[in-house]
């Protein structure tokens, strides 16, 4: 998965990979506890995919769910007062994992995550 913001194409790739692992988009929806048409609407861009759903799909697909959750949370807050706070705090985690600068996005260890949160 790409290390920058969740574009429509990146989200489609995430949904496709998670659905492939679950067996179908319907099975993915069932595992996420959402209506099947929500998955289709996320994929087409007709419905916003919430950060927790993105993180759950990332976990299913074998991607870094914490990185996905952090990035999606920052993006979801864009245009709000929380955005700058989240960017400062969660952005540290993304930078520590290489996600914010487009590197391999390797997962940080729990110790690295704790150090990042404390810094």
C-alpha positions in Angstrom: 0.0 0.0 0.0 1.3 3.5 -0.7 2.8 5.5 2.1 1.0 8.8 1.4 -2.6 9.8 1.8 -5.4 7.3 1.1 -6.3 8.1 -2.5 -9.3 6.6 -4.2 -7.1 4.1 -6.1 -5.2 3.2 -2.9 -8.5 2.6 -1.1 -9.7 0.4 -4.0 -6.5 -1.6 -3.7 -7.0 -2.0 0.0 -10.6 -3.1 -0.4 -9.7 -5.5 -3.2 -6.9 -7.2 -1.2 -9.1 -7.5 2.0 -12.0 -8.8 0.0 -9.7 -11.3 -1.7 -8.6 -12.6 1.6 -12.1 -12.8 3.0 -13.4 -14.4 -0.2 -15.7 -11.6 -1.4 -16.7 -8.1 -0.8 -19.8 -9.5 0.9 -17.7 -11.6 3.3 -15.5 -8.5 4.0 -18.6 -6.5 4.8 -19.8 -9.2 7.2 -16.4 -9.3 8.9 -16.4 -5.6 9.3 -20.0 -5.5 10.5 -21.2 -3.2 7.7 -23.8 -3.5 5.0 -22.4 -5.0 1.7 -23.3 -1.9 -0.3 -21.1 0.2 2.0 -18.0 -1.6 0.7 -19.1 -1.0 -2.9 -19.7 2.7 -2.1 -16.3 3.1 -0.4 -14.7 1.5 -3.5 -16.6 3.8 -5.9 -16.0 6.9 -3.8 -19.7 7.3 -3.1 -19.3 6.9 0.7 -16.5 8.0 3.0 -14.6 5.1 4.5 -14.0 5.8 8.2 -10.6 5.4 9.7 -11.5 2.4 11.8 -12.8 0.6 8.7 -9.6 1.4 6.8 -7.5 0.1 9.7 -9.6 -3.1 9.9 -9.2 -3.7 6.2 -5.5 -3.0 6.4 -5.2 -5.6 9.2 -7.1 -8.2 7.1 -5.0 -7.4 4.0 -1.7 -7.8 5.9 -0.8 -4.1 5.9 0.1 -2.0 8.9 -3.3 -1.3 10.6 -1.8 1.2 13.1 -0.2 3.2 10.3 -3.4 3.2 8.3 -5.5 4.2 11.3 -3.1 7.1 12.2 -3.0 8.4 8.6 -6.8 8.0 8.1 -7.5 9.8 11.4 -5.4 12.7 10.5 -7.0 12.9 7.0 -10.5 12.7 8.4 -9.9 15.6 10.7 -8.7 17.9 7.9 -10.3 21.3 8.0 -11.1 21.0 11.8 -9.3 22.4 14.8 -8.2 18.8 15.7 -6.3 18.4 12.5 -3.2 20.3 13.6 -3.1 18.5 17.0 -3.5 15.2 15.3 -0.9 16.1 12.6 1.6 17.0 15.4 1.0 13.9 17.5 0.1 11.1 15.0 2.5 12.6 12.4 5.3 11.7 14.8 4.3 8.1 14.5 4.0 8.2 10.8 7.4 9.9 10.4 8.9 7.3 12.8 7.6 4.5 10.6 8.6 6.2 7.3 5.0 6.5 6.3 5.0 10.3 6.1 8.0 10.5 3.8 7.1 7.7 1.4 9.7 5.1 2.5 8.9 1.4 2.7 6.5 2.0 5.6 8.1 -0.7 7.7 6.2 -1.3 10.9 7.7 0.1 14.0 8.1 -2.2 17.0 6.0 -1.6 20.1 9.0 0.0 21.8 9.5 2.4 18.9 5.8 3.3 19.0 6.0 4.0 22.7 9.1 6.1 22.3 7.4 8.1 19.5 4.3 8.7 21.6 6.5 9.9 24.5 8.6 12.3 22.4 
